């Protein structure tokens, strides 16, 4: 008999890899549910009309065998549940190859409330157009929409970043010489009718409708009785109004026409950085879910992550022994030159200046925290990348800036402001990948959504908030307790536990990257082992814009 015989078996810790597998399975299941749109019955109704669904249209539009990099898949996730929800924001957006060139594709999903625009739909289309404008991506609109969702018109119609911004961006993109083709393959009603007409080329299928007001509204407004075809059918717009450039029999014919036209367009002038592209070298094979833990508790050397994304694993690190909680350096990805700025996640023994004693002293620095010297280094490196004209790639797993007496006396606010200035005024393309925490001002320093990234991706492990869950829950609980005590109520231990659990549960929900993706704080949730491929294709999209502004940083804190 051994010493352990008869003793209760101890639970084995769950491996990080097993946690990842479970979370990735959950992500894929959620994606599948969202991509079902309005569900099987709604899809069948679309087929009964002789029309394809939005994703079927996209699949036929892109070059065979090429990927479609969907963006904002989780738009509206968990929102508008009182009216049945709005899966994927009622529209499909992403970048796909058409005629060997990357195009932004925006397709209304008519299985979701007849393709009507919810507030998040307008914001999603605007973000897709903004990505197209910033990267000079030609854009295809596959139109099948009933217009604004009227019960929420006050949240969709009037503001700067609401529905009208879509048409503003149509005009701005056209003025910038960015090709736009629209194919109407269903309804195109009311204010939404302006979108396809403001494009360079307009295709329309038979049986579709294009009008500012439908037959019922026309009768109510002016008493005129007219059928849909005479009012706004493809034949009328093709032969009488002259609005439509190409009338097609059905979806397949419209898609074929769009593809044929797209293949005629002159190639884009590449961005300056793309002219220095070399032949792609494979990165060292590595399972990134084995390297990076799901819950951020596992320490890892971010250099290993960078080398897993870089061609040949080659990385030219900048100031490797200084400001070690941020790792900076140059590499190539897909042959393109890139400049990495990444939060280090190891524990660091930092050498300090002598304080009256001979030699150097040391202190322990926590990975994921931005200290004064790492802020200085990153700001300087961002300027170097701009001077070299090299795109910046931020790998964000950040807790925030260091706090406390020593940090304040070292000028952390001043030095952090310098980093935020450099990020804000950078003119090279910026791509952010959130692999873990993205907390507080660390989100700003690491090129969060407010700082104009061309693309911002998140892993399923990303956590997006002002502070971590435990810290926030305790702070919010203290606020609630103070309010209860002011009202004369003194909660007992059981009530305290219940209140804490409620606050923590709500905050944890808001930390989930799906919550951020639902509100378009990130462009897409991607799997770790897809990161290099998505990064390279994002760089290919950035390479379509040949223009680079002059770098100006204004008043720079020193």
C-alpha positions in Angstrom: 0.0 0.0 0.0 1.3 3.5 -0.9 1.1 6.5 1.3 -1.6 8.0 -1.0 -3.9 4.8 -0.8 -7.3 5.7 0.6 -6.6 9.5 0.3 -9.1 11.5 -1.9 -7.8 12.0 -5.4 -6.6 15.6 -6.0 -8.1 17.4 -9.0 -5.6 17.8 -11.8 -5.1 21.4 -13.0 -6.6 22.1 -16.4 -3.9 22.8 -18.9 -3.8 26.1 -20.7 -4.1 24.3 -24.0 -7.3 22.6 -22.8 -8.8 25.9 -21.7 -7.9 27.4 -25.1 -9.6 24.5 -27.0 -12.7 24.9 -25.0 -12.8 28.7 -25.6 -12.1 28.3 -29.3 -14.9 25.8 -29.6 -17.2 28.3 -27.9 -16.1 31.0 -30.3 -16.7 28.9 -33.4 -20.2 28.0 -32.1 -21.0 31.6 -31.5 -19.8 32.6 -34.9 -21.9 29.9 -36.5 -25.0 31.1 -34.7 -24.4 34.7 -35.7 -23.7 33.9 -39.3 -27.0 32.1 -39.5 -28.6 35.6 -39.6 -32.3 35.4 -39.3 -32.3 31.6 -39.3 -33.2 28.7 -41.6 -36.8 29.9 -42.3 -35.7 33.4 -43.2 -33.0 32.0 -45.5 -35.6 29.8 -47.2 -37.8 32.8 -47.8 -34.9 34.5 -49.5 -34.4 31.4 -51.7 -38.1 31.3 -52.5 -37.8 34.7 -54.0 -35.1 33.4 -56.3 -32.4 35.3 -54.3 -29.2 34.3 -52.5 -28.4 35.1 -48.9 -25.8 37.7 -48.2 -23.1 35.2 -47.4 -23.9 33.2 -50.5 -23.6 36.3 -52.6 -20.2 37.1 -51.0 -19.0 33.6 -51.6 -19.8 33.8 -55.3 -18.3 37.3 -55.7 -14.8 36.7 -54.4 -12.1 34.8 -56.4 -12.5 31.0 -56.1 -10.4 29.5 -53.4 -9.5 32.8 -51.7 -10.4 33.7 -48.1 -13.0 36.2 -47.1 -11.7 38.1 -44.1 -15.0 39.0 -42.4 -15.0 42.0 -40.2 -17.3 42.9 -37.3 -19.0 39.5 -37.3 -20.2 40.1 -33.7 -21.7 43.5 -34.4 -24.9 43.8 -32.3 -24.2 40.6 -30.4 -26.5 40.4 -27.3 -28.1 43.8 -28.3 -31.7 44.6 -29.3 -33.0 41.4 -27.8 -36.4 42.9 -27.0 -37.1 43.1 -30.7 -35.5 39.8 -31.7 -31.9 40.9 -32.0 -29.8 41.9 -35.0 -27.3 39.2 -35.7 -24.0 40.5 -37.2 -25.7 43.9 -37.4 -27.9 42.7 -40.2 -25.1 43.1 -42.7 -21.9 41.2 -43.8 -18.7 43.1 -44.2 -15.1 42.1 -44.9 -12.3 42.1 -47.4 -12.0 39.6 -50.2 -10.1 39.2 -53.5 -12.0 40.2 -56.7 -9.9 39.9 -59.8 -6.8 39.4 -57.7 -7.2 42.7 -55.8 -8.5 43.2 -52.3 -12.0 44.7 -52.2 -14.2 45.8 -49.2 -17.5 44.1 -49.5 -20.7 45.3 -47.8 -23.7 43.1 -48.1 -27.1 43.6 -46.5 -28.5 40.5 -44.8 -32.2 40.5 -45.8 -32.9 37.5 -43.4 -32.5 40.0 -40.5 -35.5 42.3 -40.4 -35.5 42.5 -44.2 -32.0 44.1 -44.1 -33.3 47.1 -42.2 -30.7 49.4 -40.6 -30.4 49.3 -36.8 -28.1 51.8 -35.1 -25.3 49.2 -35.0 -25.9 48.5 -38.8 -25.1 52.1 -39.7 -22.1 52.2 -37.5 -20.8 48.9 -39.0 -21.3 50.1 -42.6 -19.5 53.4 -41.6 -16.6 51.6 -40.1 -16.3 49.4 -43.2 -16.3 52.5 -45.4 -13.8 54.1 -43.2 -11.4 51.1 -43.5 -12.0 51.3 -47.3 -11.3 55.1 -47.4 -8.1 54.9 -45.2 -6.7 52.0 -47.2 -8.0 53.0 -50.7 -9.9 49.7 -51.1 -12.4 49.5 -53.9 -15.8 48.7 -52.5 -18.7 46.5 -53.6 -22.1 47.1 -52.0 -24.6 44.2 -52.3 -27.8 46.0 -51.6 -31.0 44.3 -50.2 -32.4 46.5 -47.5 -35.8 47.8 -46.3 -34.1 51.0 -45.1 -34.1 52.4 -41.6 -35.6 50.3 -38.8 -38.3 52.9 -38.0 -38.9 52.1 -34.3 -35.3 53.2 -33.6 -35.2 56.0 -36.2 -34.1 58.6 -33.6 -31.0 56.6 -32.9 -30.1 56.0 -36.6 -31.0 59.1 -38.5 -29.6 62.4 -37.3 -26.2 62.4 -35.7 -22.7 62.8 -37.2 -22.0 59.1 -37.1 -25.5 57.9 -38.0 -27.1 56.9 -41.3 -26.3 60.0 -43.2 -22.6 59.5 -42.7 -22.8 56.5 -45.1 -23.6 58.8 -48.1 -21.1 61.3 -46.9 -18.4 58.6 -47.1 -19.8 57.5 -50.5 -19.0 61.0 -51.8 -15.6 61.2 -50.1 -14.5 57.9 -51.4 -15.5 58.8 -54.9 -13.6 62.1 -54.6 -10.5 60.2 -53.5 -10.7 58.0 -56.6 -11.7 54.9 -54.8 -13.9 52.7 -57.1 -17.4 51.8 -55.8 -19.9 49.4 -57.4 -23.4 48.7 -56.1 -25.6 45.8 -57.1 -29.2 46.1 -56.0 -30.5 42.5 -55.5 -33.7 43.2 -53.6 -35.2 46.2 -51.8 -33.5 49.6 -51.8 -35.9 52.0 -50.1 -36.1 55.6 -48.8 -32.8 57.2 -47.7 -31.0 54.0 -48.4 -31.7 54.5 -52.1 -29.0 57.2 -52.2 -26.2 54.7 -51.4 -26.1 52.8 -54.7 -26.8 55.9 -56.8 -23.8 57.6 -55.2 -21.5 54.8 -56.4 -19.6 54.9 -59.7 -21.5 52.0 -61.2 -25.0 50.6 -60.5 -26.3 47.1 -61.3 -29.8 46.1 -60.6 -31.6 42.7 -60.9 -35.1 42.2 -62.2 -37.7 42.1 -59.5 -35.8 44.5 -57.3 -37.1 47.9 -56.2 -35.3 51.2 -56.0 -37.4 54.2 -54.7 -37.5 57.0 -52.1 -41.0 55.9 -51.2 -42.8 52.6 -51.8 -46.2 52.2 -53.3 -48.0 52.3 -50.0 -46.3 55.5 -48.8 -46.8 57.1 -52.2 -50.6 56.4 -52.0 -50.7 57.7 -48.4 -48.7 60.8 -49.3 -50.1 62.0 -52.6 -52.9 59.6 -53.3 -51.3 58.1 -56.4 -51.8 54.3 -57.0 -48.7 52.8 -58.7 -47.2 49.3 -58.7 -43.7 48.5 -57.5 -42.3 47.9 -61.0 -43.6 51.2 -62.5 -42.5 53.1 -59.4 -39.0 51.7 -59.1 -38.3 48.5 -60.9 -35.2 47.6 -62.8 -36.8 48.1 -66.3 -38.1 51.5 -65.4 -34.7 52.6 -64.0 -32.8 51.1 -66.9 -35.0 52.4 -69.8 -36.8 55.5 -68.5 -35.1 57.1 -65.5 -31.6 56.1 -66.7 -30.5 55.5 -63.1 -29.3 51.9 -63.6 -26.2 51.2 -65.6 -26.7 47.4 -66.0 -29.9 45.5 -65.7 -29.4 41.8 -64.9 -31.8 38.8 -64.7 -30.9 37.5 -61.3 -28.3 37.5 -58.5 -25.8 35.2 -60.4 -25.9 37.5 -63.4 -25.4 40.6 -61.3 -22.5 39.1 -59.5 -20.9 38.0 -62.8 -21.3 41.5 -64.1 -19.7 43.0 -61.0 -16.8 40.6 -61.2 -16.2 41.3 -64.9 -16.2 45.1 -64.3 -13.9 44.8 -61.3 -11.3 42.9 -63.3 -11.1 45.7 -65.8 -10.0 48.3 -63.2 -6.4 49.6 -63.3 -4.2 48.3 -60.5 -3.6 50.5 -57.5 -0.3 52.3 -56.9 1.3 50.6 -53.9 2.1 52.3 -50.6 5.7 53.3 -50.1 6.3 50.6 -47.6 4.9 48.0 -50.0 7.6 48.9 -52.5 10.1 47.4 -50.1 8.3 44.1 -50.0 10.5 40.9 -50.3 9.6 37.3 -50.9 7.7 35.9 -48.0 9.5 33.5 -45.7 7.6 31.1 -43.4 7.6 31.9 -39.7 8.7 29.2 -37.2 5.8 26.8 -36.6 4.4 27.2 -33.2 1.0 26.7 -31.5 0.4 30.1 -30.0 -2.2 28.7 -27.6 0.7 26.8 -26.0 2.8 30.0 -25.6 0.1 32.4 -24.4 -2.2 31.4 -21.6 -5.9 32.3 -21.9 -6.3 34.1 -18.5 -3.1 36.2 -18.6 -1.8 34.4 -15.4 0.9 32.6 -17.4 4.0 34.6 -18.0 5.6 34.4 -21.5 8.3 36.2 -23.5 6.6 38.3 -26.1 9.6 38.0 -28.3 8.6 34.4 -28.9 5.2 35.6 -30.1 6.8 38.2 -32.4 9.1 35.7 -33.9 6.1 33.4 -34.5 4.6 36.2 -36.6 7.8 37.4 -38.4 9.2 36.0 -41.6 11.9 33.5 -40.8 11.5 34.4 -37.1 13.9 37.3 -37.7 13.5 40.2 -35.3 15.7 43.3 -35.0 15.0 44.4 -31.4 15.4 48.1 -30.5 17.0 49.0 -27.1 16.5 45.4 -25.8 18.0 46.2 -22.3 16.1 49.4 -21.7 12.5 49.9 -20.9 12.0 46.2 -20.9 8.3 46.0 -20.2 7.7 47.1 -23.8 9.5 45.3 -26.6 10.1 47.2 -29.9 11.8 46.2 -33.1 11.7 45.7 -36.8 10.8 42.5 -38.7 9.0 41.4 -41.9 5.6 39.7 -42.2 4.5 38.4 -45.6 7.6 40.1 -47.0 6.3 43.5 -45.8 8.5 45.6 -43.4 6.8 46.0 -40.0 7.6 47.6 -36.7 6.4 45.8 -33.6 5.4 47.5 -30.3 4.5 44.8 -27.7 3.9 44.4 -24.0 6.4 42.1 -22.4 4.8 39.5 -20.0 7.8 38.3 -18.1 8.8 39.5 -14.6 11.9 41.7 -15.1 14.8 42.5 -12.8 15.4 46.1 -13.6 18.8 47.8 -13.1 18.6 51.3 -11.5 20.9 54.2 -11.2 23.1 54.3 -8.1 21.5 56.1 -5.2 24.7 57.1 -3.4 25.9 53.6 -3.2 28.5 52.2 -5.6 27.3 50.2 -8.6 23.7 49.6 -9.6 20.5 48.7 -7.6 17.7 46.6 -8.9 13.9 46.4 -8.7 11.3 44.0 -9.9 9.1 45.2 -12.7 5.8 43.5 -13.6 5.1 42.4 -17.1 2.2 44.1 -18.8 2.8 47.4 -16.9 4.1 50.5 -18.7 6.9 52.2 -16.7 8.5 55.5 -17.5 11.5 54.2 -19.4 9.4 51.8 -21.5 7.1 54.7 -22.4 10.1 56.7 -23.5 11.5 53.9 -25.5 8.2 53.1 -27.3 7.6 56.8 -28.1 11.0 57.1 -29.6 10.6 53.9 -31.6 7.2 55.0 -33.0 9.0 58.1 -34.4 11.7 55.9 -35.9 9.0 53.7 -37.6 7.4 56.8 -39.0 10.8 58.2 -40.2 11.4 54.8 -41.9 7.8 54.7 -43.3 7.2 51.3 -41.8 3.7 50.1 -40.6 3.3 49.7 -36.8 1.9 46.5 -35.3 0.9 46.7 -31.7 0.6 43.5 -29.6 -1.5 44.6 -26.7 -1.5 42.7 -23.4 -1.4 45.7 -21.0 -2.5 46.2 -17.4 -1.8 50.0 -17.5 0.8 52.5 -16.4 2.7 52.1 -13.2 1.3 53.9 -10.2 2.7 54.9 -6.8 5.1 57.5 -5.4 8.3 56.4 -7.2 6.5 56.3 -10.5 4.9 59.7 -10.1 8.3 61.2 -9.1 9.8 59.6 -12.2 7.3 61.6 -14.3 5.0 58.7 -15.4 2.2 61.1 -16.5 4.6 63.3 -18.6 6.3 60.3 -20.1 3.0 58.5 -20.8 1.6 61.6 -22.5 4.7 61.6 -24.8 3.8 58.0 -25.8 0.1 58.8 -26.4 1.2 61.8 -28.5 3.4 59.7 -30.6 0.7 57.1 -31.2 -1.9 59.8 -31.9 0.2 61.6 -34.5 1.8 58.6 -36.2 1.1 58.6 -40.0 2.1 55.1 -41.0 -0.5 52.4 -41.0 -1.2 51.0 -37.6 -2.6 47.6 -36.8 -3.5 46.5 -33.2 -3.9 42.9 -32.0 -5.2 42.6 -28.4 -4.0 39.2 -27.1 -4.8 39.7 -23.4 -5.6 42.7 -21.2 -6.4 46.1 -22.6 -6.9 48.1 -19.5 -7.2 51.8 -18.7 -4.7 54.2 -20.3 -2.7 51.2 -21.4 -5.4 50.8 -24.1 -4.6 54.3 -25.3 -0.8 53.9 -25.3 -1.1 50.6 -27.2 -3.2 52.1 -30.0 -6.7 51.3 -29.0 -9.8 52.1 -31.2 -9.7 55.8 -30.4 -6.3 56.2 -32.0 -7.1 55.4 -35.5 -5.8 51.8 -36.2 -6.4 50.7 -39.8 -7.4 47.4 -38.2 -7.9 46.3 -34.6 -8.2 42.5 -33.9 -8.7 40.7 -30.6 -8.0 37.2 -29.5 -10.8 35.4 -27.5 -8.6 36.0 -24.5 -8.8 39.7 -24.8 -10.2 41.7 -21.9 -11.3 45.3 -22.6 -12.1 47.7 -19.7 -11.0 50.6 -17.5 -9.6 48.1 -15.0 -9.4 44.4 -14.3 -12.5 42.5 -13.1 -11.6 42.0 -9.4 -10.4 45.6 -8.9 -13.4 47.1 -10.7 -15.9 44.8 -8.7 -14.4 45.9 -5.4 -14.5 49.6 -6.4 -18.1 49.4 -7.6 -19.1 47.4 -4.5 -17.6 50.1 -2.3 -19.6 52.7 -4.1 -22.8 50.7 -3.7 -22.1 50.1 0.0 -21.5 53.8 0.6 -24.9 54.6 -1.0 -26.7 51.9 1.1 -25.1 53.2 4.3 -26.1 56.7 3.6 -29.7 55.5 3.2 -29.4 53.8 6.6 -29.1 50.2 5.5 -26.2 48.1 6.8 -25.9 44.9 4.7 -25.0 41.6 6.4 -22.3 39.2 5.1 -24.7 37.2 2.9 -26.0 40.4 1.2 -22.4 41.6 0.7 -21.5 38.4 -1.0 -24.5 38.5 -3.2 -23.9 42.2 -4.2 -20.2 41.4 -5.0 -21.2 38.4 -7.1 -23.7 40.5 -9.1 -21.3 43.3 -9.7 -18.5 40.9 -10.6 -20.7 39.0 -13.0 -21.8 42.1 -14.8 -18.3 43.4 -15.1 -17.0 40.0 -16.4 -19.6 40.1 -19.1 -18.4 43.5 -20.2 -14.8 42.3 -20.1 -15.6 39.6 -22.7 -14.3 40.5 -26.2 -17.7 39.7 -27.7 -19.1 42.7 -25.7 -16.4 44.9 -27.3 -16.9 43.4 -30.7 -20.7 43.9 -30.5 -20.1 47.6 -30.1 -17.3 47.7 -32.8 -14.5 48.5 -30.3 -12.6 45.8 -32.2 -13.0 44.9 -35.8 -12.9 41.1 -35.4 -12.2 38.4 -32.9 -9.6 36.1 -34.4 -8.0 32.8 -33.4 -4.4 33.0 -32.2 -3.0 30.6 -34.8 -4.7 32.7 -37.6 -2.9 35.9 -36.5 0.0 35.8 -38.9 -2.2 35.1 -41.9 -4.7 37.9 -40.9 -1.9 40.3 -40.2 -0.3 39.7 -43.7 -3.6 40.2 -45.4 -4.3 43.3 -43.4 -0.9 44.7 -44.5 -1.9 43.9 -48.1 -5.0 46.0 -47.6 -2.9 48.8 -46.1 -0.6 48.6 -49.1 -3.3 49.8 -51.4 -3.1 53.4 -50.2 0.0 55.2 -51.7 -0.4 58.4 -49.7 1.4 59.1 -46.5 0.9 62.4 -44.6 3.8 64.4 -43.1 4.6 63.5 -39.5 3.9 66.3 -37.0 3.9 65.8 -33.3 3.1 69.2 -31.9 4.3 69.9 -28.4 6.3 66.9 -27.2 6.8 66.3 -23.5 10.4 65.8 -22.5 
